[in-house]
């Protein structure tokens, strides 16, 4: 029920559902992650970070947890902390599209266009690779366009 409420962006009732579940299973990673999402939706960033600290002990090698931490830090206006969390997420999963896109946006916000473009290029190339691998008959036909950099610079 809580997940459905999250999808509907009904964060407060979703939070209540996850808190009920966590009363029975206080260290259940899935319930903690879902509660973090509800906290982020409610802009309760400090509460989200408390759950994230617990999750980091339960699942220390989860790139998703670092991505959620980055979202919380961004909400608190702590760009450097967010940048560190996103870098850790990418270190754990070099192909993390979400972390690379978020970090590119943050690099751009900080005026570091070169780093932003590098992350966007990496994300786009990885996305193209996923598309190529998902379609077997077109696998050999997929070639990334040569003008990635020009296209990305237009969007920034």
Secondary structure, 3 states (H helix, E strand, C coil): CHHHHHHCCCHHHHHHHHHHHHHHCCCCHHHHHHHHHHHHHCCCHHHHHHHHHHHHHHCCCCHHHHHHHHHHHHHCCCHHHHHHHHHHHHHHCCCCHHHHHHHHHHHHHCCCHHHHHHHHHHHHHHHHHHHHHHCCCCCCCCCCCCCHHHHHHHHC
